[in-house]
Amino acid sequence: MVNVAVIDYDMGNLHSACKGLEKAGAIPKITNSPQDILAADAVVLPGVGAFDPAMRHIRERKLEETIKRAAREKPFLGICLGLQILFDSSEEGTERGLGIIPGTVRRFRSEPNIAIPQMGWNQLEFIQPQDELWQDLPPNPYVYFVHSFYVEPKEPKINSAMVTHGSQTVTAAIARDNLVAVQFHPEKSSDNGLKILANFVTRVKNKQNLVAHS
């Protein structure tokens, strides 16, 4: 079985993420305990809302170093705001981000005939189609987005998928070593989203098997 710590820092509906993970075959536990987070087989950092309150809540709960350690040591999935706060800073606010991924969070430029936030279904453009997260998905699958800001990594090679909104093509997912993070909401993305969560759980099981046979 795969035990997944879902980090609770009071930013968003954690239960929908947990339901998606349960359907994917994991045992999720909502927690803000450093001990529970570091004892889990994998870690999910979800989030809905604004950058600055998120970082303040994390620091108030003394979770910053725990999250950084988990991102180094464990299969790790960031979702939506949980992707953005991995970065150094955001145009949305003034708080310092976690700095796990070098780069900045940018705001969509206003254009005629596009909505900000981007809210609804859009198609992924895979940059790393071989990534385990995308296995057995259709080409350019539709997933569900709700965001006004997007991440801009300093190292474009960590981009795993992109999305186009108006004339802007921006990062939809990143992958680096054991860490993956997505701007969209897999738990709201119907069968494609459940498959992505199942692929994450499979990634964790594969790591467990490697450790067991090493």
N, CA, C and O of each residue as an XYZ file, in Angstrom:
856
protein
N       0.835     -1.195      0.000
C       0.000      0.000      0.000
C       0.877      1.254      0.000
O       1.998      1.244      0.508
N       0.357      2.307     -0.566
C       1.091      3.571     -0.665
C       0.441      4.585      0.272
O      -0.712      4.972      0.083
N       1.193      5.007      1.279
C       0.711      6.029      2.213
C       1.188      7.395      1.749
O       2.388      7.627      1.599
N       0.244      8.293      1.523
C       0.551      9.618      0.980
C       0.168     10.682      2.001
O      -0.977     10.745      2.449
N       1.138     11.515      2.363
C       0.858     12.666      3.223
C       0.385     13.821      2.352
O       1.100     14.254      1.449
N      -0.811     14.317      2.619
C      -1.366     15.481      1.925
C      -1.221     16.658      2.881
O      -1.879     16.711      3.921
N      -0.352     17.605      2.520
C       0.035     18.645      3.472
C      -1.089     19.661      3.659
O      -1.595     20.242      2.699
N      -1.460     19.855      4.915
C      -2.524     20.786      5.292
C      -1.897     22.079      5.811
O      -1.329     22.106      6.903
N      -2.005     23.149      5.022
C      -1.552     24.461      5.494
C      -2.669     25.493      5.321
O      -2.431     26.691      5.171
N      -3.914     24.965      5.349
C      -5.114     25.795      5.365
C      -5.278     26.611      4.092
O      -5.681     27.773      4.135
N      -4.960     25.986      2.948
C      -5.117     26.664      1.658
C      -5.764     25.714      0.659
O      -5.077     25.109     -0.165
N      -7.067     25.586      0.733
C      -7.760     24.851     -0.306
C      -8.478     23.619      0.202
O      -8.342     23.222      1.359
N      -9.244     23.029     -0.694
C     -10.042     21.840     -0.398
C      -9.160     20.600     -0.564
O      -8.889     20.163     -1.682
N      -8.727     20.052      0.546
C      -7.841     18.896      0.499
C      -8.604     17.608      0.228
O      -8.025     16.627     -0.237
N      -9.892     17.607      0.515
C     -10.637     16.355      0.442
C     -10.819     15.867     -0.991
O     -10.848     14.661     -1.234
N     -10.941     16.795     -1.944
C     -11.074     16.344     -3.330
C      -9.781     15.701     -3.811
O      -9.819     14.726     -4.563
N      -8.630     16.237     -3.386
C      -7.352     15.608     -3.726
C      -7.254     14.224     -3.089
O      -6.771     13.276     -3.708
N      -7.714     14.124     -1.853
C      -7.669     12.823     -1.178
C      -8.560     11.797     -1.863
O      -8.178     10.635     -2.002
N      -9.745     12.220     -2.292
C     -10.644     11.292     -2.986
C     -10.005     10.785     -4.268
O     -10.106      9.603     -4.598
N      -9.341     11.691     -4.995
C      -8.659     11.277     -6.220
C      -7.548     10.286     -5.929
O      -7.383      9.311     -6.662
N      -6.780     10.521     -4.868
C      -5.699      9.605     -4.506
C      -6.253      8.257     -4.053
O      -5.672      7.214     -4.354
N      -7.364      8.274     -3.337
C      -7.979      7.009     -2.920
C      -8.409      6.194     -4.131
O      -8.196      4.983     -4.184
N      -9.014      6.869     -5.101
C      -9.429      6.169     -6.323
C      -8.229      5.623     -7.082
O      -8.331      4.626     -7.797
N      -7.088      6.289     -6.917
C      -5.862      5.849     -7.587
C      -5.157      4.739     -6.824
O      -4.132      4.236     -7.284
N      -5.683      4.346     -5.668
C      -5.139      3.219     -4.943
C      -4.212      3.569     -3.797
O      -3.530      2.692     -3.268
N      -4.173      4.826     -3.403
C      -3.315      5.247     -2.294
C      -4.136      5.392     -1.012
O      -5.367      5.388     -1.039
N      -3.428      5.519      0.107
C      -4.061      5.823      1.394
C      -3.595      7.225      1.791
O      -2.508      7.377      2.348
N      -4.405      8.252      1.509
C      -3.978      9.617      1.833
C      -4.257      9.962      3.286
O      -5.216      9.480      3.889
N      -3.395     10.809      3.829
C      -3.592     11.316      5.183
C      -3.348     12.812      5.180
O      -2.244     13.262      4.871
N      -4.376     13.592      5.525
C      -4.233     15.041      5.635
C      -3.494     15.348      6.929
O      -3.910     14.910      8.002
N      -2.395     16.101      6.835
C      -1.571     16.311      8.017
C      -0.750     17.591      7.899
O      -0.396     18.016      6.800
N      -0.451     18.199      9.048
C       0.553     19.267      9.097
C       1.665     18.891     10.074
O       2.390     19.754     10.570
N       1.788     17.597     10.341
C       2.817     17.090     11.239
C       4.086     16.777     10.457
O       4.051     15.948      9.547
N       5.212     17.419     10.788
C       6.462     17.076     10.106
C       6.795     15.584     10.191
O       7.300     15.003      9.230
N       6.510     14.965     11.344
C       6.808     13.545     11.509
C       5.994     12.703     10.523
O       6.530     11.794      9.890
N       4.696     13.007     10.394
C       3.841     12.252      9.475
C       4.272     12.467      8.026
O       4.285     11.530      7.228
N       4.619     13.693      7.700
C       5.018     14.007      6.322
C       6.267     13.224      5.941
O       6.333     12.647      4.855
N       7.252     13.202      6.826
C       8.522     12.559      6.506
C       8.456     11.039      6.649
O       9.333     10.332      6.153
N       7.426     10.537      7.320
C       7.247      9.086      7.440
C       6.463      8.492      6.273
O       6.468      7.276      6.085
N       5.793      9.328      5.491
C       4.942      8.837      4.410
C       5.782      8.298      3.250
O       6.964      8.614      3.116
N       5.139      7.475      2.417
C       5.799      6.957      1.218
C       5.928      8.041      0.147
O       6.852      8.011     -0.666
N       5.010      8.981      0.151
C       5.002     10.060     -0.834
C       4.288     11.256     -0.232
O       3.594     11.141      0.778
N       4.471     12.411     -0.872
C       3.927     13.663     -0.346
C       3.226     14.418     -1.465
O       3.734     14.513     -2.582
N       2.053     14.952     -1.148
C       1.315     15.816     -2.067
C       1.152     17.187     -1.415
O       0.713     17.297     -0.270
N       1.511     18.222     -2.159
C       1.349     19.610     -1.710
C       0.289     20.262     -2.588
O       0.609     20.759     -3.668
N      -0.972     20.272     -2.146
C      -2.027     20.906     -2.931
C      -2.099     22.388     -2.599
O      -1.243     22.913     -1.887
N      -3.119     23.058     -3.112
C      -3.297     24.456     -2.739
C      -4.188     25.210     -3.695
O      -4.130     25.029     -4.911
N      -5.019     26.067     -3.114
C      -5.881     26.969     -3.873
C      -5.818     28.314     -3.163
O      -5.918     28.374     -1.938
N      -5.653     29.398     -3.924
C      -5.632     30.707     -3.297
C      -4.425     31.508     -3.727
O      -3.912     31.335     -4.832
N      -3.969     32.398     -2.838
C      -2.934     33.366     -3.184
C      -1.581     32.974     -2.594
O      -1.498     32.289     -1.575
N      -0.531     33.427     -3.263
C       0.843     33.059     -2.946
C       1.244     33.499     -1.535
O       1.722     32.683     -0.747
N       1.052     34.780     -1.213
C       1.531     35.302      0.072
C       0.878     34.629      1.277
O       1.600     34.213      2.183
N      -0.457     34.500      1.337
C      -1.043     33.791      2.482
C      -0.552     32.353      2.584
O      -0.363     31.835      3.685
N      -0.344     31.707      1.439
C       0.142     30.325      1.473
C       1.497     30.250      2.156
O       1.709     29.409      3.030
N       2.410     31.120      1.766
C       3.736     31.082      2.365
C       3.700     31.472      3.842
O       4.449     30.920      4.647
N       2.836     32.418      4.197
C       2.730     32.779      5.615
C       2.212     31.593      6.438
O       2.713     31.318      7.528
N       1.210     30.901      5.905
C       0.660     29.752      6.634
C       1.715     28.659      6.806
O       1.808     28.036      7.864
N       2.500     28.434      5.769
C       3.549     27.415      5.858
C       4.568     27.793      6.930
O       4.990     26.950      7.722
N       4.954     29.047      6.947
C       5.960     29.464      7.934
C       5.389     29.492      9.352
O       6.088     29.164     10.311
N       4.126     29.880      9.483
C       3.502     29.862     10.805
C       3.442     28.448     11.373
O       3.546     28.250     12.584
N       3.275     27.470     10.488
C       3.197     26.066     10.918
C       4.568     25.402     10.955
O       4.679     24.207     11.231
N       5.617     26.185     10.674
C       6.997     25.681     10.693
C       7.157     24.455      9.788
O       7.768     23.455     10.164
N       6.588     24.567      8.586
C       6.623     23.451      7.634
C       7.629     23.656      6.506
O       7.816     22.762      5.681
N       8.275     24.811      6.458
C       9.109     25.126      5.300
C      10.233     24.101      5.110
O      10.393     23.559      4.017
N      10.993     23.836      6.143
C      12.122     22.912      6.013
C      11.644     21.481      5.787
O      12.293     20.710      5.080
N      10.509     21.128      6.387
C       9.951     19.789      6.172
C       9.583     19.586      4.711
O       9.875     18.539      4.133
N       8.941     20.587      4.112
C       8.558     20.474      2.702
C       9.797     20.395      1.816
O       9.827     19.616      0.864
N      10.805     21.183      2.118
C      12.041     21.145      1.325
C      12.702     19.768      1.423
O      13.190     19.235      0.426
N      12.713     19.207      2.611
C      13.312     17.871      2.770
C      12.492     16.820      2.032
O      13.052     15.957      1.356
N      11.171     16.888      2.158
C      10.314     15.928      1.459
C      10.503     16.024     -0.053
O      10.513     15.009     -0.749
N      10.651     17.241     -0.552
C      10.827     17.432     -1.996
C      12.161     16.861     -2.481
O      12.294     16.511     -3.653
N      13.140     16.766     -1.593
C      14.427     16.160     -1.947
C      14.393     14.640     -1.857
O      15.044     13.952     -2.644
N      13.632     14.115     -0.895
C      13.802     12.718     -0.517
C      12.673     11.795     -0.949
O      12.874     10.582     -1.021
N      11.501     12.328     -1.237
C      10.336     11.465     -1.451
C       9.676     11.740     -2.796
O       9.820     12.836     -3.338
N       8.952     10.758     -3.345
C       8.078     11.092     -4.470
C       7.140     12.215     -4.051
O       6.458     12.117     -3.031
N       7.111     13.271     -4.837
C       6.487     14.529     -4.403
C       5.657     15.068     -5.555
O       6.125     15.143     -6.691
N       4.415     15.446     -5.249
C       3.510     16.007     -6.255
C       2.950     17.325     -5.750
O       2.284     17.360     -4.715
N       3.213     18.415     -6.472
C       2.596     19.704     -6.185
C       1.423     19.937     -7.126
O       1.479     19.574     -8.300
N       0.361     20.543     -6.606
C      -0.845     20.780     -7.400
C      -1.254     22.243     -7.285
O      -1.426     22.759     -6.181
N      -1.409     22.914     -8.430
C      -1.910     24.276     -8.542
C      -1.054     25.242     -7.716
O       0.118     25.437     -8.041
N      -1.590     25.842     -6.678
C      -0.784     26.722     -5.835
C       0.404     25.969     -5.238
O       1.446     26.564     -4.960
N       0.246     24.673     -5.044
C       1.337     23.834     -4.553
C       2.482     23.707     -5.536
O       3.591     23.348     -5.139
N       2.248     23.990     -6.799
C       3.329     24.149     -7.784
C       3.964     25.525     -7.628
O       5.189     25.637     -7.572
N       3.158     26.558     -7.558
C       3.683     27.925     -7.601
C       4.582     28.233     -6.409
O       5.607     28.896     -6.570
N       4.221     27.771     -5.228
C       5.006     28.122     -4.044
C       6.333     27.373     -3.984
O       7.161     27.666     -3.121
N       6.553     26.421     -4.876
C       7.866     25.780     -4.966
C       8.920     26.738     -5.517
O      10.118     26.489     -5.378
N       8.486     27.823     -6.136
C       9.387     28.738     -6.836
C       9.894     29.839     -5.900
O       9.476     29.933     -4.746
N      10.803     30.669     -6.422
C      11.472     31.678     -5.607
C      10.547     32.818     -5.189
O      10.597     33.281     -4.050
N       9.689     33.274     -6.133
C       8.872     34.467     -5.874
C       7.724     34.497     -6.865
O       7.675     33.719     -7.817
N       6.794     35.424     -6.613
C       5.624     35.551     -7.474
C       5.281     37.021     -7.701
O       5.415     37.852     -6.802
N       4.842     37.321     -8.906
C       4.324     38.656     -9.185
C       3.027     38.926     -8.444
O       2.556     40.063     -8.413
N       2.448     37.900     -7.850
C       1.201     38.069     -7.103
C       1.436     38.728     -5.752
O       0.523     39.343     -5.201
N       2.648     38.609     -5.209
C       2.872     39.127     -3.864
C       4.330     39.422     -3.608
O       5.132     39.543     -4.533
N       4.657     39.537     -2.338
C       6.012     39.933     -1.941
C       6.716     38.884     -1.090
O       7.916     39.002     -0.841
N       6.002     37.869     -0.644
C       6.629     36.846      0.191
C       7.637     36.029     -0.623
O       7.490     35.837     -1.830
N       8.653     35.564      0.077
C       9.623     34.656     -0.537
C       8.998     33.269     -0.632
O       8.391     32.783      0.322
N       9.156     32.632     -1.801
C       8.653     31.281     -1.969
C       9.573     30.257     -1.335
O      10.542     30.614     -0.666
N       9.270     28.983     -1.544
C      10.081     27.924     -0.965
C      11.459     27.838     -1.613
O      12.410     27.383     -0.977
N      11.579     28.265     -2.861
C      12.879     28.259     -3.522
C      13.396     26.872     -3.857
O      14.597     26.694     -4.057
N      12.514     25.893     -3.921
C      12.922     24.534     -4.296
C      13.234     24.472     -5.789
O      14.148     23.766     -6.214
N      12.473     25.211     -6.570
C      12.680     25.300     -8.011
C      13.062     26.741     -8.352
O      12.284     27.652     -8.069
N      14.230     26.976     -8.948
C      14.590     28.339     -9.330
C      13.638     28.872    -10.405
O      13.362     28.205    -11.402
N      13.149     30.087    -10.173
C      12.262     30.706    -11.143
C      11.223     31.588    -10.476
O      11.235     31.789     -9.261
N      10.325     32.108    -11.298
C       9.361     33.116    -10.857
C       7.963     32.722    -11.312
O       7.794     32.028    -12.314
N       6.971     33.172    -10.565
C       5.569     33.009    -10.942
C       5.104     34.308    -11.593
O       5.212     35.379    -10.996
N       4.586     34.211    -12.819
C       4.178     35.378    -13.607
C       2.666     35.433    -13.750
O       1.975     34.422    -13.626
N       2.162     36.648    -14.016
C       0.737     36.818    -14.291
C       0.495     36.794    -15.791
O       1.288     37.341    -16.558
N      -0.597     36.164    -16.214
C      -0.976     36.209    -17.619
C      -1.109     37.659    -18.082
O      -1.646     38.501    -17.363
N      -0.625     37.938    -19.264
C      -0.842     39.256    -19.879
C      -2.276     39.351    -20.374
O      -2.825     38.386    -20.907
N      -2.879     40.521    -20.194
C      -4.223     40.744    -20.730
C      -4.177     40.767    -22.250
O      -3.285     41.369    -22.847
N      -5.138     40.112    -22.859
C      -5.275     40.078    -24.314
C      -6.752     40.160    -24.650
O      -7.599     39.800    -23.831
N      -7.069     40.632    -25.852
C      -8.469     40.582    -26.282
C      -8.958     39.131    -26.326
O      -8.243     38.230    -26.765
N     -10.168     38.935    -25.871
C     -10.860     37.655    -26.037
C     -10.273     36.504    -25.230
O     -10.531     35.346    -25.558
N      -9.489     36.780    -24.180
C      -9.133     35.702    -23.267
C      -9.542     36.099    -21.853
O      -9.514     37.269    -21.470
N      -9.919     35.079    -21.102
C     -10.338     35.308    -19.720
C      -9.160     35.097    -18.782
O      -8.383     34.156    -18.939
N      -9.040     35.980    -17.813
C      -8.093     35.799    -16.711
C      -8.905     35.887    -15.418
O      -9.489     36.933    -15.138
N      -8.956     34.822    -14.629
C      -8.161     33.601    -14.742
C      -8.587     32.707    -15.903
O      -9.715     32.768    -16.393
N      -7.621     31.863    -16.327
C      -7.994     30.739    -17.186
C      -8.784     29.765    -16.322
O      -8.264     29.231    -15.342
N     -10.019     29.542    -16.682
C     -10.873     28.678    -15.868
C     -11.611     27.714    -16.790
O     -12.464     28.118    -17.580
N     -11.272     26.441    -16.677
C     -11.946     25.447    -17.485
C     -10.965     24.460    -18.099
O      -9.828     24.323    -17.647
N     -11.428     23.779    -19.134
C     -10.667     22.688    -19.742
C      -9.716     23.231    -20.805
O     -10.066     24.111    -21.591
N      -8.512     22.684    -20.806
C      -7.533     23.015    -21.839
C      -6.646     21.799    -22.061
O      -6.619     20.877    -21.245
N      -5.921     21.809    -23.178
C      -5.140     20.636    -23.575
C      -3.674     20.770    -23.191
O      -3.071     21.833    -23.335
N      -3.118     19.678    -22.704
C      -1.696     19.622    -22.405
C      -0.893     19.380    -23.675
O      -1.309     18.635    -24.562
N       0.258     20.019    -23.741
C       1.227     19.774    -24.814
C       2.457     19.176    -24.135
O       3.185     19.885    -23.440
N       2.691     17.887    -24.329
C       3.764     17.206    -23.617
C       5.137     17.626    -24.132
O       5.390     17.633    -25.336
N       6.014     17.975    -23.199
C       7.421     18.244    -23.495
C       8.258     17.015    -23.156
O       9.235     16.709    -23.839
N       7.869     16.324    -22.106
C       8.518     15.079    -21.709
C       7.483     13.953    -21.780
O       7.020     13.474    -20.745
N       7.117     13.527    -22.995
C       6.046     12.531    -23.118
C       6.390     11.195    -22.472
O       5.502     10.395    -22.177
N       7.693     10.954    -22.251
C       8.106      9.699    -21.625
C       7.928      9.710    -20.117
O       8.070      8.669    -19.475
N       7.621     10.867    -19.535
C       7.488     10.939    -18.080
C       6.403      9.980    -17.601
O       5.350      9.847    -18.225
N       6.679      9.315    -16.481
C       5.726      8.325    -15.945
C       4.344      8.933    -15.708
O       3.338      8.232    -15.815
N       4.284     10.210    -15.391
C       3.006     10.847    -15.077
C       2.037     10.808    -16.254
O       0.822     10.835    -16.061
N       2.575     10.743    -17.478
C       1.740     10.835    -18.683
C       1.455      9.477    -19.328
O       0.867      9.425    -20.408
N       1.852      8.397    -18.698
C       1.690      7.087    -19.311
C       0.208      6.752    -19.531
O      -0.644      6.988    -18.674
N      -0.059      6.190    -20.720
C      -1.406      5.697    -21.076
C      -2.463      6.799    -21.137
O      -3.653      6.533    -20.969
N      -2.028      8.031    -21.378
C      -2.958      9.129    -21.628
C      -3.077      9.361    -23.129
O      -2.145      9.051    -23.872
N      -4.194      9.896    -23.587
C      -4.296     10.237    -25.010
C      -3.380     11.408    -25.343
O      -2.974     12.142    -24.441
N      -3.046     11.599    -26.618
C      -2.266     12.772    -27.001
C      -3.029     14.053    -26.651
O      -4.242     14.134    -26.841
N      -2.308     15.045    -26.143
C      -2.907     16.347    -25.822
C      -4.197     16.217    -25.016
O      -5.244     16.704    -25.441
N      -4.130     15.566    -23.862
C      -5.345     15.339    -23.083
C      -5.879     16.643    -22.481
O      -5.123     17.567    -22.178
N      -7.196     16.685    -22.321
C      -7.830     17.814    -21.656
C      -7.748     17.638    -20.143
O      -8.003     16.554    -19.619
N      -7.391     18.717    -19.449
C      -7.396     18.758    -17.987
C      -7.980     20.102    -17.556
O      -8.184     20.993    -18.379
N      -8.245     20.235    -16.256
C      -9.004     21.382    -15.760
C      -8.102     22.376    -15.042
O      -7.375     22.019    -14.115
N      -8.159     23.632    -15.485
C      -7.331     24.707    -14.935
C      -8.192     25.768    -14.251
O      -9.318     26.036    -14.669
N      -7.642     26.368    -13.191
C      -8.174     27.600    -12.608
C      -6.960     28.406    -12.125
O      -6.442     28.153    -11.037
N      -6.504     29.382    -12.937
C      -5.328     30.145    -12.501
C      -5.178     31.434    -13.300
O      -5.532     31.512    -14.477
N      -4.638     32.439    -12.615
C      -4.290     33.717    -13.235
C      -2.779     33.868    -13.387
O      -2.300     34.761    -14.085
N      -2.036     32.981    -12.722
C      -0.575     33.048    -12.710
C      -0.012     31.725    -13.202
O      -0.678     30.693    -13.127
N       1.213     31.757    -13.703
C       1.871     30.549    -14.197
C       3.340     30.604    -13.802
O       3.882     31.680    -13.550
N       3.976     29.448    -13.750
C       5.380     29.397    -13.332
C       6.289     29.541    -14.553
O       5.961     29.122    -15.663
N       7.446     30.153    -14.295
C       8.468     30.335    -15.331
C       9.801     29.827    -14.755
O      10.526     30.593    -14.120
N      10.127     28.552    -14.969
C      11.378     28.019    -14.423
C      12.600     28.660    -15.083
O      12.577     28.999    -16.267
N      13.663     28.818    -14.297
C      14.918     29.301    -14.878
C      15.520     28.269    -15.820
O      16.221     28.617    -16.769
N      15.243     27.006    -15.553
C      15.739     25.918    -16.399
C      14.566     25.328    -17.165
O      13.834     24.506    -16.614
N      14.363     25.724    -18.430
C      13.213     25.232    -19.199
C      13.198     23.717    -19.364
O      12.150     23.139    -19.653
N      14.349     23.064    -19.186
C      14.399     21.609    -19.392
C      13.544     20.856    -18.371
O      13.224     19.688    -18.594
N      13.165     21.495    -17.255
C      12.315     20.784    -16.298
C      10.842     20.846    -16.693
O      10.013     20.180    -16.072
N      10.499     21.636    -17.717
C       9.114     21.649    -18.188
C       8.739     20.266    -18.700
O       9.445     19.682    -19.523
N       7.629     19.754    -18.207
C       7.147     18.440    -18.622
C       5.927     18.537    -19.533
O       5.697     17.664    -20.370
N       5.143     19.608    -19.366
C       3.989     19.858    -20.236
C       3.702     21.351    -20.245
O       3.972     22.059    -19.275
N       3.151     21.812    -21.357
C       2.797     23.211    -21.527
C       1.303     23.316    -21.804
O       0.638     22.317    -22.079
N       0.780     24.551    -21.727
C      -0.603     24.821    -22.091
C      -0.641     26.187    -22.773
O       0.105     27.094    -22.405
N      -1.508     26.322    -23.758
C      -1.638     27.584    -24.481
C      -2.942     28.254    -24.104
O      -4.016     27.659    -24.190
N      -2.827     29.520    -23.678
C      -3.999     30.328    -23.314
C      -3.876     31.647    -24.054
O      -2.967     32.429    -23.775
N      -4.772     31.906    -24.992
C      -4.610     33.049    -25.875
C      -3.371     32.855    -26.723
O      -3.212     31.810    -27.354
N      -2.490     33.845    -26.750
C      -1.254     33.727    -27.521
C      -0.092     33.234    -26.658
O       1.031     33.109    -27.146
N      -0.355     32.953    -25.378
C       0.719     32.609    -24.437
C       0.766     31.101    -24.194
O      -0.231     30.487    -23.814
N       1.938     30.522    -24.421
C       2.170     29.121    -24.096
C       3.045     29.077    -22.854
O       4.174     29.569    -22.856
N       2.510     28.480    -21.793
C       3.165     28.552    -20.485
C       3.266     27.151    -19.881
O       2.677     26.191    -20.378
N       4.030     27.070    -18.800
C       4.263     25.793    -18.132
C       2.982     25.276    -17.476
O       2.313     25.987    -16.726
N       2.666     24.022    -17.780
C       1.534     23.352    -17.134
C       1.993     22.297    -16.144
O       1.238     21.916    -15.249
N       3.235     21.815    -16.295
C       3.763     20.793    -15.382
C       5.280     20.798    -15.454
O       5.871     21.095    -16.493
N       5.898     20.463    -14.328
C       7.353     20.338    -14.274
C       7.695     18.957    -13.728
O       6.890     18.328    -13.042
N       8.902     18.497    -14.043
C       9.397     17.230    -13.506
C      10.901     17.352    -13.317
O      11.627     17.745    -14.231
N      11.357     17.009    -12.116
C      12.787     17.011    -11.811
C      13.052     15.946    -10.759
O      12.603     16.045     -9.617
N      13.795     14.923    -11.177
C      14.126     13.823    -10.267
C      12.849     13.234     -9.677
O      11.976     12.785    -10.419
N      12.730     13.230     -8.341
C      11.565     12.627     -7.680
C      10.373     13.572     -7.604
O       9.302     13.173     -7.148
N      10.538     14.825     -8.045
C       9.500     15.855     -7.873
C       8.764     16.102     -9.187
O       9.378     16.291    -10.238
N       7.444     16.096     -9.103
C       6.602     16.545    -10.207
C       5.579     17.520     -9.635
O       5.204     17.425     -8.466
N       5.134     18.448    -10.461
C       4.132     19.407    -10.004
C       3.355     19.908    -11.203
O       3.907     20.064    -12.292
N       2.067     20.160    -11.000
C       1.177     20.507    -12.100
C       0.372     21.756    -11.760
O       0.014     21.978    -10.603
N       0.091     22.570    -12.779
C      -0.705     23.776    -12.574
C      -2.198     23.459    -12.565
O      -2.976     24.159    -11.916
N      -2.592     22.435    -13.264
C      -4.011     22.071    -13.355
C      -4.420     21.241    -12.132
O      -3.595     20.907    -11.280
N      -5.711     20.922    -12.073
C      -6.249     20.130    -10.966
C      -6.554     18.715    -11.447
O      -7.596     18.498    -12.066
N      -5.676     17.745    -11.182
C      -5.983     16.382    -11.624
C      -7.248     15.828    -10.975
O      -7.973     15.043    -11.586
N      -7.511     16.241     -9.736
C      -8.682     15.723     -9.031
C      -9.990     16.243     -9.618
O     -11.059     15.724     -9.298
N      -9.913     17.272    -10.482
C     -11.108     17.811    -11.142
C     -11.105     17.509    -12.640
O     -11.945     18.017    -13.383
N     -10.157     16.678    -13.079
C      -9.933     16.480    -14.514
C     -10.444     15.144    -15.025
O      -9.891     14.585    -15.971
N     -11.505     14.629    -14.399
C     -12.195     13.438    -14.879
C     -11.216     12.271    -15.051
O     -10.281     12.127    -14.264
N     -11.428     11.443    -16.073
C     -10.630     10.218    -16.224
C      -9.151     10.523    -16.449
O      -8.287      9.805    -15.946
N      -8.855     11.584    -17.201
C      -7.445     11.922    -17.434
C      -6.744     12.270    -16.121
O      -5.612     11.849    -15.884
N      -7.420     13.037    -15.277
C      -6.823     13.413    -14.003
C      -6.631     12.225    -13.083
O      -5.603     12.112    -12.416
N      -7.626     11.326    -13.041
C      -7.481     10.137    -12.208
C      -6.335      9.265    -12.700
O      -5.628      8.652    -11.900
N      -6.150      9.210    -14.021
C      -5.041      8.433    -14.561
C      -3.702      9.052    -14.164
O      -2.754      8.330    -13.855
N      -3.619     10.372    -14.170
C      -2.382     11.042    -13.756
C      -2.079     10.734    -12.290
O      -0.933     10.451    -11.940
N      -3.094     10.786    -11.436
C      -2.880     10.442    -10.028
C      -2.486      8.974     -9.878
O      -1.620      8.638     -9.070
N      -3.123      8.106    -10.658
C      -2.760      6.685    -10.614
C      -1.323      6.480    -11.074
O      -0.611      5.641    -10.522
N      -0.891      7.236    -12.076
C       0.496      7.142    -12.535
C       1.467      7.595    -11.448
O       2.549      7.028    -11.297
N       1.074      8.617    -10.694
C       1.919      9.062     -9.571
C       2.031      7.953     -8.530
O       3.122      7.676     -8.029
N       0.912      7.320     -8.206
C       0.932      6.227     -7.230
C       1.792      5.071     -7.750
O       2.530      4.453     -6.983
N       1.698      4.781     -9.037
C       2.537      3.732     -9.630
C       4.008      4.084     -9.513
O       4.843      3.218     -9.252
N       4.325      5.358     -9.707
C       5.716      5.818     -9.554
C       6.214      5.518     -8.138
O       7.348      5.076     -7.952
N       5.360      5.761     -7.147
C       5.741      5.495     -5.753
C       5.961      3.992     -5.558
O       6.940      3.583     -4.934
N       5.054      3.176     -6.091
C       5.193      1.718     -5.951
C       6.474      1.229     -6.621
O       7.157      0.351     -6.092
N       6.797      1.791     -7.774
C       8.031      1.388     -8.463
C       9.252      1.697     -7.610
O      10.202      0.915     -7.563
N       9.220      2.849     -6.931
C      10.340      3.198     -6.047
C      10.405      2.227     -4.882
O      11.490      1.800     -4.488
N       9.235      1.871     -4.320
C       9.221      0.908     -3.217
C       9.815     -0.423     -3.648
O      10.562     -1.046     -2.894
N       9.485     -0.861     -4.856
C      10.000     -2.129     -5.368
C      11.505     -2.089     -5.555
O      12.206     -3.062     -5.274
N      12.001     -0.934     -6.041
C      13.445     -0.792     -6.217
C      14.173     -0.878     -4.884
O      15.211     -1.529     -4.765
N      13.603     -0.201     -3.875
C      14.216     -0.231     -2.551
C      14.181     -1.633     -1.966
O      15.148     -2.077     -1.346
N      13.059     -2.333     -2.164
C      12.902     -3.680     -1.604
C      13.893     -4.667     -2.221
O      14.317     -5.619     -1.566
N      14.262     -4.436     -3.485
C      15.129     -5.387     -4.178
C      16.575     -4.904     -4.282
O      17.400     -5.526     -4.950
N      16.872     -3.784     -3.610
C      18.243     -3.280     -3.687
C      19.133     -3.920     -2.620
O      20.322     -3.610     -2.541
